[in-house]
Amino acid sequence: MSQPEVRVGSTAQLFEPEESSCDACGEPLDAAVEDDDHESFVPAGEGALLWFRDGVVREEKRPLCAACAAAIGMTALSRWATEEDEG
Ligand SMILES: [Zn+2]
């Protein structure tokens, strides 16, 4: 018979600074894009997760990289248009 695994944590782990990374793909958000001579900043996006619980609409904002923000936004627009067409 195996013993249950015990893990110990501290409250300090709850307050560690969160690395800024895309919530969808995990890419770091403050990474600069470099080409031969230039370094440019890629603006980060933000997504809002909405859900309904206990009679209250709740919103949680999550960071997204530019590519994921565009992809998720276009998918949402496409689904919205499809629902509009279907009545
Ligand atoms: Zn991403």
PDB file of the backbone (N, CA, C, O) and the ligand in Angstrom, with CONECT records:
HET     ZN  A 101       1
ATOM      1  N   MET A   1       0.855  -1.193   0.000  1.00  0.00           N
ATOM      2  CA  MET A   1       0.000   0.000   0.000  1.00  0.00           C
ATOM      3  C   MET A   1       0.892   1.243   0.000  1.00  0.00           C
ATOM      4  O   MET A   1       1.802   1.363   0.820  1.00  0.00           O
ATOM      5  N   SER A   2       0.624   2.159  -0.919  1.00  0.00           N
ATOM      6  CA  SER A   2       1.481   3.339  -1.021  1.00  0.00           C
ATOM      7  C   SER A   2       0.990   4.445  -0.094  1.00  0.00           C
ATOM      8  O   SER A   2      -0.201   4.564   0.194  1.00  0.00           O
ATOM      9  N   GLN A   3       1.926   5.232   0.352  1.00  0.00           N
ATOM     10  CA  GLN A   3       1.603   6.356   1.226  1.00  0.00           C
ATOM     11  C   GLN A   3       1.112   7.525   0.381  1.00  0.00           C
ATOM     12  O   GLN A   3       1.604   7.720  -0.730  1.00  0.00           O
ATOM     13  N   PRO A   4       0.165   8.299   0.873  1.00  0.00           N
ATOM     14  CA  PRO A   4      -0.261   9.486   0.122  1.00  0.00           C
ATOM     15  C   PRO A   4       0.872  10.505   0.049  1.00  0.00           C
ATOM     16  O   PRO A   4       1.662  10.652   0.982  1.00  0.00           O
ATOM     17  N   GLU A   5       0.931  11.199  -1.077  1.00  0.00           N
ATOM     18  CA  GLU A   5       1.980  12.203  -1.259  1.00  0.00           C
ATOM     19  C   GLU A   5       1.606  13.476  -0.500  1.00  0.00           C
ATOM     20  O   GLU A   5       0.474  13.952  -0.586  1.00  0.00           O
ATOM     21  N   VAL A   6       2.555  14.011   0.231  1.00  0.00           N
ATOM     22  CA  VAL A   6       2.320  15.234   0.994  1.00  0.00           C
ATOM     23  C   VAL A   6       3.141  16.357   0.381  1.00  0.00           C
ATOM     24  O   VAL A   6       4.342  16.207   0.156  1.00  0.00           O
ATOM     25  N   ARG A   7       2.497  17.466   0.115  1.00  0.00           N
ATOM     26  CA  ARG A   7       3.192  18.643  -0.407  1.00  0.00           C
ATOM     27  C   ARG A   7       3.036  19.782   0.585  1.00  0.00           C
ATOM     28  O   ARG A   7       1.970  19.969   1.171  1.00  0.00           O
ATOM     29  N   VAL A   8       4.095  20.530   0.764  1.00  0.00           N
ATOM     30  CA  VAL A   8       4.075  21.651   1.693  1.00  0.00           C
ATOM     31  C   VAL A   8       4.365  22.927   0.910  1.00  0.00           C
ATOM     32  O   VAL A   8       5.290  22.969   0.099  1.00  0.00           O
ATOM     33  N   GLY A   9       3.574  23.958   1.153  1.00  0.00           N
ATOM     34  CA  GLY A   9       3.794  25.235   0.496  1.00  0.00           C
ATOM     35  C   GLY A   9       3.757  26.340   1.531  1.00  0.00           C
ATOM     36  O   GLY A   9       3.464  26.108   2.704  1.00  0.00           O
ATOM     37  N   SER A  10       4.056  27.535   1.081  1.00  0.00           N
ATOM     38  CA  SER A  10       3.992  28.672   1.985  1.00  0.00           C
ATOM     39  C   SER A  10       3.181  29.787   1.330  1.00  0.00           C
ATOM     40  O   SER A  10       2.971  29.784   0.117  1.00  0.00           O
ATOM     41  N   THR A  11       2.737  30.720   2.126  1.00  0.00           N
ATOM     42  CA  THR A  11       1.959  31.826   1.576  1.00  0.00           C
ATOM     43  C   THR A  11       2.792  32.677   0.622  1.00  0.00           C
ATOM     44  O   THR A  11       2.239  33.362  -0.240  1.00  0.00           O
ATOM     45  N   ALA A  12       4.130  32.640   0.770  1.00  0.00           N
ATOM     46  CA  ALA A  12       4.977  33.420  -0.133  1.00  0.00           C
ATOM     47  C   ALA A  12       4.762  32.985  -1.580  1.00  0.00           C
ATOM     48  O   ALA A  12       4.888  33.798  -2.495  1.00  0.00           O
ATOM     49  N   GLN A  13       4.434  31.690  -1.797  1.00  0.00           N
ATOM     50  CA  GLN A  13       4.219  31.207  -3.158  1.00  0.00           C
ATOM     51  C   GLN A  13       2.974  31.831  -3.782  1.00  0.00           C
ATOM     52  O   GLN A  13       2.877  31.946  -5.004  1.00  0.00           O
ATOM     53  N   LEU A  14       2.024  32.232  -2.940  1.00  0.00           N
ATOM     54  CA  LEU A  14       0.808  32.848  -3.458  1.00  0.00           C
ATOM     55  C   LEU A  14       1.068  34.234  -4.017  1.00  0.00           C
ATOM     56  O   LEU A  14       0.315  34.724  -4.858  1.00  0.00           O
ATOM     57  N   PHE A  15       2.126  34.857  -3.553  1.00  0.00           N
ATOM     58  CA  PHE A  15       2.358  36.249  -3.930  1.00  0.00           C
ATOM     59  C   PHE A  15       3.584  36.433  -4.796  1.00  0.00           C
ATOM     60  O   PHE A  15       4.098  37.544  -4.920  1.00  0.00           O
ATOM     61  N   GLU A  16       4.064  35.340  -5.406  1.00  0.00           N
ATOM     62  CA  GLU A  16       5.187  35.473  -6.327  1.00  0.00           C
ATOM     63  C   GLU A  16       4.725  36.279  -7.539  1.00  0.00           C
ATOM     64  O   GLU A  16       3.611  36.084  -8.024  1.00  0.00           O
ATOM     65  N   PRO A  17       5.562  37.171  -8.023  1.00  0.00           N
ATOM     66  CA  PRO A  17       5.162  37.935  -9.200  1.00  0.00           C
ATOM     67  C   PRO A  17       4.944  37.000 -10.385  1.00  0.00           C
ATOM     68  O   PRO A  17       5.771  36.137 -10.678  1.00  0.00           O
ATOM     69  N   GLU A  18       3.814  37.191 -11.055  1.00  0.00           N
ATOM     70  CA  GLU A  18       3.464  36.348 -12.183  1.00  0.00           C
ATOM     71  C   GLU A  18       4.225  36.812 -13.419  1.00  0.00           C
ATOM     72  O   GLU A  18       4.214  37.995 -13.761  1.00  0.00           O
ATOM     73  N   GLU A  19       4.883  35.873 -14.080  1.00  0.00           N
ATOM     74  CA  GLU A  19       5.567  36.250 -15.317  1.00  0.00           C
ATOM     75  C   GLU A  19       4.517  36.619 -16.345  1.00  0.00           C
ATOM     76  O   GLU A  19       3.471  35.976 -16.445  1.00  0.00           O
ATOM     77  N   SER A  20       4.802  37.645 -17.096  1.00  0.00           N
ATOM     78  CA  SER A  20       3.860  38.098 -18.091  1.00  0.00           C
ATOM     79  C   SER A  20       3.995  37.226 -19.334  1.00  0.00           C
ATOM     80  O   SER A  20       4.949  37.348 -20.102  1.00  0.00           O
ATOM     81  N   SER A  21       3.013  36.342 -19.511  1.00  0.00           N
ATOM     82  CA  SER A  21       3.030  35.480 -20.685  1.00  0.00           C
ATOM     83  C   SER A  21       1.614  35.334 -21.218  1.00  0.00           C
ATOM     84  O   SER A  21       0.632  35.533 -20.504  1.00  0.00           O
ATOM     85  N   CYS A  22       1.539  34.981 -22.491  1.00  0.00           N
ATOM     86  CA  CYS A  22       0.239  34.821 -23.152  1.00  0.00           C
ATOM     87  C   CYS A  22      -0.527  33.680 -22.493  1.00  0.00           C
ATOM     88  O   CYS A  22       0.031  32.607 -22.264  1.00  0.00           O
ATOM     89  N   ASP A  23      -1.798  33.906 -22.189  1.00  0.00           N
ATOM     90  CA  ASP A  23      -2.604  32.899 -21.524  1.00  0.00           C
ATOM     91  C   ASP A  23      -2.968  31.756 -22.471  1.00  0.00           C
ATOM     92  O   ASP A  23      -3.311  30.666 -22.014  1.00  0.00           O
ATOM     93  N   ALA A  24      -2.898  31.989 -23.782  1.00  0.00           N
ATOM     94  CA  ALA A  24      -3.272  30.952 -24.742  1.00  0.00           C
ATOM     95  C   ALA A  24      -2.076  30.110 -25.180  1.00  0.00           C
ATOM     96  O   ALA A  24      -2.176  28.883 -25.217  1.00  0.00           O
ATOM     97  N   CYS A  25      -0.958  30.731 -25.508  1.00  0.00           N
ATOM     98  CA  CYS A  25       0.170  29.961 -26.052  1.00  0.00           C
ATOM     99  C   CYS A  25       1.383  29.948 -25.126  1.00  0.00           C
ATOM    100  O   CYS A  25       2.304  29.158 -25.338  1.00  0.00           O
ATOM    101  N   GLY A  26       1.405  30.796 -24.113  1.00  0.00           N
ATOM    102  CA  GLY A  26       2.491  30.770 -23.149  1.00  0.00           C
ATOM    103  C   GLY A  26       3.719  31.570 -23.527  1.00  0.00           C
ATOM    104  O   GLY A  26       4.705  31.577 -22.791  1.00  0.00           O
ATOM    105  N   GLU A  27       3.672  32.250 -24.674  1.00  0.00           N
ATOM    106  CA  GLU A  27       4.824  33.059 -25.084  1.00  0.00           C
ATOM    107  C   GLU A  27       4.997  34.236 -24.130  1.00  0.00           C
ATOM    108  O   GLU A  27       4.009  34.836 -23.707  1.00  0.00           O
ATOM    109  N   PRO A  28       6.247  34.577 -23.783  1.00  0.00           N
ATOM    110  CA  PRO A  28       6.461  35.771 -22.953  1.00  0.00           C
ATOM    111  C   PRO A  28       5.972  37.017 -23.675  1.00  0.00           C
ATOM    112  O   PRO A  28       6.189  37.173 -24.877  1.00  0.00           O
ATOM    113  N   LEU A  29       5.306  37.908 -22.932  1.00  0.00           N
ATOM    114  CA  LEU A  29       4.683  39.055 -23.593  1.00  0.00           C
ATOM    115  C   LEU A  29       5.608  40.245 -23.763  1.00  0.00           C
ATOM    116  O   LEU A  29       5.413  41.056 -24.668  1.00  0.00           O
ATOM    117  N   ASP A  30       6.599  40.361 -22.917  1.00  0.00           N
ATOM    118  CA  ASP A  30       7.457  41.531 -23.047  1.00  0.00           C
ATOM    119  C   ASP A  30       8.712  41.233 -23.855  1.00  0.00           C
ATOM    120  O   ASP A  30       9.685  41.986 -23.807  1.00  0.00           O
ATOM    121  N   ALA A  31       8.684  40.141 -24.592  1.00  0.00           N
ATOM    122  CA  ALA A  31       9.834  39.822 -25.437  1.00  0.00           C
ATOM    123  C   ALA A  31       9.854  40.761 -26.642  1.00  0.00           C
ATOM    124  O   ALA A  31       8.847  40.927 -27.330  1.00  0.00           O
ATOM    125  N   ALA A  32      10.985  41.357 -26.879  1.00  0.00           N
ATOM    126  CA  ALA A  32      11.132  42.227 -28.040  1.00  0.00           C
ATOM    127  C   ALA A  32      11.431  41.369 -29.266  1.00  0.00           C
ATOM    128  O   ALA A  32      12.100  40.340 -29.172  1.00  0.00           O
ATOM    129  N   VAL A  33      10.932  41.804 -30.400  1.00  0.00           N
ATOM    130  CA  VAL A  33      11.190  41.100 -31.645  1.00  0.00           C
ATOM    131  C   VAL A  33      12.388  41.770 -32.312  1.00  0.00           C
ATOM    132  O   VAL A  33      12.404  42.986 -32.502  1.00  0.00           O
ATOM    133  N   GLU A  34      13.365  40.982 -32.656  1.00  0.00           N
ATOM    134  CA  GLU A  34      14.572  41.559 -33.263  1.00  0.00           C
ATOM    135  C   GLU A  34      14.709  41.084 -34.697  1.00  0.00           C
ATOM    136  O   GLU A  34      14.531  39.900 -34.983  1.00  0.00           O
ATOM    137  N   ASP A  35      15.019  41.988 -35.585  1.00  0.00           N
ATOM    138  CA  ASP A  35      15.470  41.579 -36.907  1.00  0.00           C
ATOM    139  C   ASP A  35      16.915  42.032 -37.021  1.00  0.00           C
ATOM    140  O   ASP A  35      17.555  42.235 -35.989  1.00  0.00           O
ATOM    141  N   ASP A  36      17.458  42.199 -38.201  1.00  0.00           N
ATOM    142  CA  ASP A  36      18.888  42.445 -38.354  1.00  0.00           C
ATOM    143  C   ASP A  36      19.390  43.633 -37.533  1.00  0.00           C
ATOM    144  O   ASP A  36      20.337  43.504 -36.757  1.00  0.00           O
ATOM    145  N   ASP A  37      18.755  44.781 -37.708  1.00  0.00           N
ATOM    146  CA  ASP A  37      19.273  45.984 -37.062  1.00  0.00           C
ATOM    147  C   ASP A  37      18.305  46.597 -36.060  1.00  0.00           C
ATOM    148  O   ASP A  37      18.677  47.498 -35.308  1.00  0.00           O
ATOM    149  N   HIS A  38      17.112  46.132 -36.046  1.00  0.00           N
ATOM    150  CA  HIS A  38      16.093  46.812 -35.263  1.00  0.00           C
ATOM    151  C   HIS A  38      15.509  45.905 -34.198  1.00  0.00           C
ATOM    152  O   HIS A  38      15.451  44.684 -34.341  1.00  0.00           O
ATOM    153  N   GLU A  39      15.088  46.535 -33.153  1.00  0.00           N
ATOM    154  CA  GLU A  39      14.359  45.836 -32.106  1.00  0.00           C
ATOM    155  C   GLU A  39      13.038  46.559 -31.972  1.00  0.00           C
ATOM    156  O   GLU A  39      13.014  47.778 -31.802  1.00  0.00           O
ATOM    157  N   SER A  40      11.949  45.837 -32.045  1.00  0.00           N
ATOM    158  CA  SER A  40      10.662  46.502 -31.961  1.00  0.00           C
ATOM    159  C   SER A  40       9.821  45.861 -30.878  1.00  0.00           C
ATOM    160  O   SER A  40      10.028  44.705 -30.509  1.00  0.00           O
ATOM    161  N   PHE A  41       8.893  46.612 -30.386  1.00  0.00           N
ATOM    162  CA  PHE A  41       8.016  46.160 -29.320  1.00  0.00           C
ATOM    163  C   PHE A  41       6.713  45.669 -29.922  1.00  0.00           C
ATOM    164  O   PHE A  41       6.107  46.364 -30.737  1.00  0.00           O
ATOM    165  N   VAL A  42       6.277  44.489 -29.533  1.00  0.00           N
ATOM    166  CA  VAL A  42       5.009  43.955 -30.003  1.00  0.00           C
ATOM    167  C   VAL A  42       3.974  44.190 -28.915  1.00  0.00           C
ATOM    168  O   VAL A  42       4.117  43.675 -27.806  1.00  0.00           O
ATOM    169  N   PRO A  43       2.929  44.965 -29.218  1.00  0.00           N
ATOM    170  CA  PRO A  43       1.947  45.263 -28.176  1.00  0.00           C
ATOM    171  C   PRO A  43       1.193  44.010 -27.748  1.00  0.00           C
ATOM    172  O   PRO A  43       0.863  43.158 -28.573  1.00  0.00           O
ATOM    173  N   ALA A  44       0.932  43.910 -26.474  1.00  0.00           N
ATOM    174  CA  ALA A  44       0.203  42.763 -25.941  1.00  0.00           C
ATOM    175  C   ALA A  44      -1.290  43.017 -26.023  1.00  0.00           C
ATOM    176  O   ALA A  44      -1.731  44.167 -26.020  1.00  0.00           O
ATOM    177  N   GLY A  45      -2.055  41.965 -26.094  1.00  0.00           N
ATOM    178  CA  GLY A  45      -3.508  42.070 -26.085  1.00  0.00           C
ATOM    179  C   GLY A  45      -4.056  41.607 -24.754  1.00  0.00           C
ATOM    180  O   GLY A  45      -3.312  41.265 -23.835  1.00  0.00           O
ATOM    181  N   GLU A  46      -5.340  41.605 -24.676  1.00  0.00           N
ATOM    182  CA  GLU A  46      -5.979  41.189 -23.438  1.00  0.00           C
ATOM    183  C   GLU A  46      -7.304  40.534 -23.784  1.00  0.00           C
ATOM    184  O   GLU A  46      -8.044  41.024 -24.637  1.00  0.00           O
ATOM    185  N   GLY A  47      -7.598  39.426 -23.121  1.00  0.00           N
ATOM    186  CA  GLY A  47      -8.866  38.754 -23.317  1.00  0.00           C
ATOM    187  C   GLY A  47      -9.673  38.826 -22.043  1.00  0.00           C
ATOM    188  O   GLY A  47      -9.113  38.925 -20.951  1.00  0.00           O
ATOM    189  N   ALA A  48     -10.982  38.777 -22.174  1.00  0.00           N
ATOM    190  CA  ALA A  48     -11.853  38.792 -21.002  1.00  0.00           C
ATOM    191  C   ALA A  48     -12.669  37.509 -20.995  1.00  0.00           C
ATOM    192  O   ALA A  48     -13.403  37.213 -21.938  1.00  0.00           O
ATOM    193  N   LEU A  49     -12.526  36.763 -19.925  1.00  0.00           N
ATOM    194  CA  LEU A  49     -13.308  35.546 -19.744  1.00  0.00           C
ATOM    195  C   LEU A  49     -14.527  35.909 -18.909  1.00  0.00           C
ATOM    196  O   LEU A  49     -14.398  36.377 -17.778  1.00  0.00           O
ATOM    197  N   LEU A  50     -15.706  35.690 -19.472  1.00  0.00           N
ATOM    198  CA  LEU A  50     -16.951  36.033 -18.773  1.00  0.00           C
ATOM    199  C   LEU A  50     -17.676  34.761 -18.372  1.00  0.00           C
ATOM    200  O   LEU A  50     -17.763  33.815 -19.156  1.00  0.00           O
ATOM    201  N   TRP A  51     -18.192  34.738 -17.165  1.00  0.00           N
ATOM    202  CA  TRP A  51     -19.033  33.624 -16.777  1.00  0.00           C
ATOM    203  C   TRP A  51     -20.063  34.101 -15.768  1.00  0.00           C
ATOM    204  O   TRP A  51     -19.908  35.139 -15.124  1.00  0.00           O
ATOM    205  N   PHE A  52     -21.112  33.314 -15.655  1.00  0.00           N
ATOM    206  CA  PHE A  52     -22.248  33.663 -14.812  1.00  0.00           C
ATOM    207  C   PHE A  52     -22.308  32.671 -13.666  1.00  0.00           C
ATOM    208  O   PHE A  52     -22.366  31.462 -13.890  1.00  0.00           O
ATOM    209  N   ARG A  53     -22.295  33.169 -12.454  1.00  0.00           N
ATOM    210  CA  ARG A  53     -22.331  32.275 -11.299  1.00  0.00           C
ATOM    211  C   ARG A  53     -23.002  33.002 -10.130  1.00  0.00           C
ATOM    212  O   ARG A  53     -22.744  34.182  -9.892  1.00  0.00           O
ATOM    213  N   ASP A  54     -23.838  32.307  -9.428  1.00  0.00           N
ATOM    214  CA  ASP A  54     -24.531  32.849  -8.260  1.00  0.00           C
ATOM    215  C   ASP A  54     -25.271  34.142  -8.595  1.00  0.00           C
ATOM    216  O   ASP A  54     -25.342  35.058  -7.776  1.00  0.00           O
ATOM    217  N   GLY A  55     -25.820  34.205  -9.811  1.00  0.00           N
ATOM    218  CA  GLY A  55     -26.585  35.372 -10.207  1.00  0.00           C
ATOM    219  C   GLY A  55     -25.757  36.586 -10.555  1.00  0.00           C
ATOM    220  O   GLY A  55     -26.296  37.683 -10.708  1.00  0.00           O
ATOM    221  N   VAL A  56     -24.448  36.408 -10.684  1.00  0.00           N
ATOM    222  CA  VAL A  56     -23.575  37.546 -10.965  1.00  0.00           C
ATOM    223  C   VAL A  56     -22.711  37.214 -12.180  1.00  0.00           C
ATOM    224  O   VAL A  56     -22.163  36.117 -12.283  1.00  0.00           O
ATOM    225  N   VAL A  57     -22.595  38.172 -13.097  1.00  0.00           N
ATOM    226  CA  VAL A  57     -21.678  38.012 -14.220  1.00  0.00           C
ATOM    227  C   VAL A  57     -20.284  38.364 -13.734  1.00  0.00           C
ATOM    228  O   VAL A  57     -20.060  39.442 -13.183  1.00  0.00           O
ATOM    229  N   ARG A  58     -19.355  37.452 -13.941  1.00  0.00           N
ATOM    230  CA  ARG A  58     -17.983  37.675 -13.493  1.00  0.00           C
ATOM    231  C   ARG A  58     -17.075  37.795 -14.708  1.00  0.00           C
ATOM    232  O   ARG A  58     -17.309  37.172 -15.743  1.00  0.00           O
ATOM    233  N   GLU A  59     -16.047  38.598 -14.561  1.00  0.00           N
ATOM    234  CA  GLU A  59     -15.115  38.837 -15.658  1.00  0.00           C
ATOM    235  C   GLU A  59     -13.693  38.663 -15.137  1.00  0.00           C
ATOM    236  O   GLU A  59     -13.338  39.180 -14.078  1.00  0.00           O
ATOM    237  N   GLU A  60     -12.893  37.933 -15.892  1.00  0.00           N
ATOM    238  CA  GLU A  60     -11.492  37.768 -15.544  1.00  0.00           C
ATOM    239  C   GLU A  60     -10.677  38.141 -16.774  1.00  0.00           C
ATOM    240  O   GLU A  60     -10.828  37.532 -17.833  1.00  0.00           O
ATOM    241  N   LYS A  61      -9.817  39.139 -16.635  1.00  0.00           N
ATOM    242  CA  LYS A  61      -8.994  39.564 -17.768  1.00  0.00           C
ATOM    243  C   LYS A  61      -7.711  38.745 -17.790  1.00  0.00           C
ATOM    244  O   LYS A  61      -7.076  38.532 -16.757  1.00  0.00           O
ATOM    245  N   ARG A  62      -7.341  38.291 -18.979  1.00  0.00           N
ATOM    246  CA  ARG A  62      -6.146  37.483 -19.139  1.00  0.00           C
ATOM    247  C   ARG A  62      -5.289  38.078 -20.244  1.00  0.00           C
ATOM    248  O   ARG A  62      -5.820  38.535 -21.256  1.00  0.00           O
ATOM    249  N   PRO A  63      -3.964  38.078 -20.066  1.00  0.00           N
ATOM    250  CA  PRO A  63      -3.083  38.632 -21.089  1.00  0.00           C
ATOM    251  C   PRO A  63      -2.976  37.709 -22.307  1.00  0.00           C
ATOM    252  O   PRO A  63      -2.955  36.486 -22.166  1.00  0.00           O
ATOM    253  N   LEU A  64      -2.908  38.300 -23.495  1.00  0.00           N
ATOM    254  CA  LEU A  64      -2.748  37.533 -24.730  1.00  0.00           C
ATOM    255  C   LEU A  64      -1.684  38.194 -25.587  1.00  0.00           C
ATOM    256  O   LEU A  64      -1.541  39.417 -25.573  1.00  0.00           O
ATOM    257  N   CYS A  65      -0.935  37.388 -26.333  1.00  0.00           N
ATOM    258  CA  CYS A  65       0.013  37.965 -27.281  1.00  0.00           C
ATOM    259  C   CYS A  65      -0.789  38.488 -28.473  1.00  0.00           C
ATOM    260  O   CYS A  65      -1.965  38.157 -28.628  1.00  0.00           O
ATOM    261  N   ALA A  66      -0.161  39.290 -29.298  1.00  0.00           N
ATOM    262  CA  ALA A  66      -0.862  39.919 -30.422  1.00  0.00           C
ATOM    263  C   ALA A  66      -1.463  38.872 -31.353  1.00  0.00           C
ATOM    264  O   ALA A  66      -2.592  39.032 -31.817  1.00  0.00           O
ATOM    265  N   ALA A  67      -0.716  37.800 -31.630  1.00  0.00           N
ATOM    266  CA  ALA A  67      -1.200  36.774 -32.560  1.00  0.00           C
ATOM    267  C   ALA A  67      -2.427  36.058 -31.996  1.00  0.00           C
ATOM    268  O   ALA A  67      -3.408  35.856 -32.711  1.00  0.00           O
ATOM    269  N   CYS A  68      -2.379  35.678 -30.731  1.00  0.00           N
ATOM    270  CA  CYS A  68      -3.511  34.974 -30.133  1.00  0.00           C
ATOM    271  C   CYS A  68      -4.703  35.905 -29.970  1.00  0.00           C
ATOM    272  O   CYS A  68      -5.842  35.485 -30.176  1.00  0.00           O
ATOM    273  N   ALA A  69      -4.464  37.166 -29.604  1.00  0.00           N
ATOM    274  CA  ALA A  69      -5.560  38.124 -29.469  1.00  0.00           C
ATOM    275  C   ALA A  69      -6.276  38.293 -30.802  1.00  0.00           C
ATOM    276  O   ALA A  69      -7.505  38.340 -30.846  1.00  0.00           O
ATOM    277  N   ALA A  70      -5.508  38.385 -31.895  1.00  0.00           N
ATOM    278  CA  ALA A  70      -6.115  38.530 -33.225  1.00  0.00           C
ATOM    279  C   ALA A  70      -6.872  37.264 -33.606  1.00  0.00           C
ATOM    280  O   ALA A  70      -7.994  37.344 -34.106  1.00  0.00           O
ATOM    281  N   ALA A  71      -6.272  36.095 -33.375  1.00  0.00           N
ATOM    282  CA  ALA A  71      -6.913  34.836 -33.747  1.00  0.00           C
ATOM    283  C   ALA A  71      -8.200  34.625 -32.968  1.00  0.00           C
ATOM    284  O   ALA A  71      -9.215  34.237 -33.547  1.00  0.00           O
ATOM    285  N   ILE A  72      -8.175  34.871 -31.678  1.00  0.00           N
ATOM    286  CA  ILE A  72      -9.364  34.684 -30.844  1.00  0.00           C
ATOM    287  C   ILE A  72     -10.436  35.709 -31.219  1.00  0.00           C
ATOM    288  O   ILE A  72     -11.621  35.382 -31.273  1.00  0.00           O
ATOM    289  N   GLY A  73     -10.017  36.946 -31.478  1.00  0.00           N
ATOM    290  CA  GLY A  73     -10.965  37.984 -31.874  1.00  0.00           C
ATOM    291  C   GLY A  73     -11.649  37.662 -33.195  1.00  0.00           C
ATOM    292  O   GLY A  73     -12.861  37.829 -33.330  1.00  0.00           O
ATOM    293  N   MET A  74     -10.857  37.193 -34.184  1.00  0.00           N
ATOM    294  CA  MET A  74     -11.436  36.867 -35.490  1.00  0.00           C
ATOM    295  C   MET A  74     -12.363  35.659 -35.391  1.00  0.00           C
ATOM    296  O   MET A  74     -13.395  35.615 -36.060  1.00  0.00           O
ATOM    297  N   THR A  75     -12.001  34.678 -34.560  1.00  0.00           N
ATOM    298  CA  THR A  75     -12.861  33.509 -34.367  1.00  0.00           C
ATOM    299  C   THR A  75     -14.189  33.929 -33.743  1.00  0.00           C
ATOM    300  O   THR A  75     -15.250  33.459 -34.155  1.00  0.00           O
ATOM    301  N   ALA A  76     -14.126  34.814 -32.749  1.00  0.00           N
ATOM    302  CA  ALA A  76     -15.350  35.281 -32.097  1.00  0.00           C
ATOM    303  C   ALA A  76     -16.226  36.049 -33.086  1.00  0.00           C
ATOM    304  O   ALA A  76     -17.443  35.864 -33.107  1.00  0.00           O
ATOM    305  N   LEU A  77     -15.614  36.912 -33.906  1.00  0.00           N
ATOM    306  CA  LEU A  77     -16.390  37.667 -34.900  1.00  0.00           C
ATOM    307  C   LEU A  77     -17.038  36.729 -35.906  1.00  0.00           C
ATOM    308  O   LEU A  77     -18.194  36.913 -36.288  1.00  0.00           O
ATOM    309  N   SER A  78     -16.278  35.714 -36.332  1.00  0.00           N
ATOM    310  CA  SER A  78     -16.793  34.755 -37.297  1.00  0.00           C
ATOM    311  C   SER A  78     -17.987  33.988 -36.725  1.00  0.00           C
ATOM    312  O   SER A  78     -18.989  33.790 -37.413  1.00  0.00           O
ATOM    313  N   ARG A  79     -17.877  33.561 -35.474  1.00  0.00           N
ATOM    314  CA  ARG A  79     -18.993  32.829 -34.849  1.00  0.00           C
ATOM    315  C   ARG A  79     -20.200  33.735 -34.647  1.00  0.00           C
ATOM    316  O   ARG A  79     -21.342  33.297 -34.792  1.00  0.00           O
ATOM    317  N   TRP A  80     -19.951  34.985 -34.317  1.00  0.00           N
ATOM    318  CA  TRP A  80     -21.031  35.945 -34.123  1.00  0.00           C
ATOM    319  C   TRP A  80     -21.768  36.155 -35.442  1.00  0.00           C
ATOM    320  O   TRP A  80     -22.998  36.180 -35.481  1.00  0.00           O
ATOM    321  N   ALA A  81     -20.994  36.306 -36.532  1.00  0.00           N
ATOM    322  CA  ALA A  81     -21.602  36.497 -37.851  1.00  0.00           C
ATOM    323  C   ALA A  81     -22.406  35.265 -38.250  1.00  0.00           C
ATOM    324  O   ALA A  81     -23.487  35.391 -38.826  1.00  0.00           O
ATOM    325  N   THR A  82     -21.889  34.077 -37.948  1.00  0.00           N
ATOM    326  CA  THR A  82     -22.609  32.846 -38.272  1.00  0.00           C
ATOM    327  C   THR A  82     -23.927  32.788 -37.512  1.00  0.00           C
ATOM    328  O   THR A  82     -24.953  32.420 -38.083  1.00  0.00           O
ATOM    329  N   GLU A  83     -23.912  33.142 -36.246  1.00  0.00           N
ATOM    330  CA  GLU A  83     -25.137  33.121 -35.449  1.00  0.00           C
ATOM    331  C   GLU A  83     -26.140  34.154 -35.962  1.00  0.00           C
ATOM    332  O   GLU A  83     -27.347  33.914 -35.952  1.00  0.00           O
ATOM    333  N   GLU A  84     -25.625  35.322 -36.416  1.00  0.00           N
ATOM    334  CA  GLU A  84     -26.507  36.364 -36.969  1.00  0.00           C
ATOM    335  C   GLU A  84     -27.183  35.841 -38.233  1.00  0.00           C
ATOM    336  O   GLU A  84     -28.377  36.064 -38.431  1.00  0.00           O
ATOM    337  N   ASP A  85     -26.424  35.140 -39.100  1.00  0.00           N
ATOM    338  CA  ASP A  85     -26.962  34.620 -40.356  1.00  0.00           C
ATOM    339  C   ASP A  85     -28.006  33.548 -40.118  1.00  0.00           C
ATOM    340  O   ASP A  85     -28.989  33.447 -40.851  1.00  0.00           O
ATOM    341  N   GLU A  86     -27.782  32.743 -39.076  1.00  0.00           N
ATOM    342  CA  GLU A  86     -28.711  31.643 -38.790  1.00  0.00           C
ATOM    343  C   GLU A  86     -29.972  32.145 -38.105  1.00  0.00           C
ATOM    344  O   GLU A  86     -30.940  31.399 -37.958  1.00  0.00           O
ATOM    345  N   GLY A  87     -29.966  33.379 -37.692  1.00  0.00           N
ATOM    346  CA  GLY A  87     -31.166  33.955 -37.110  1.00  0.00           C
ATOM    347  C   GLY A  87     -31.082  33.886 -35.627  1.00  0.00           C
ATOM    348  O   GLY A  87     -32.002  34.322 -34.936  1.00  0.00           O
TER     349      GLY A  87
HETATM  350 ZN    ZN A 101      -0.271  33.762 -27.606  1.00  0.00          ZN2+
END
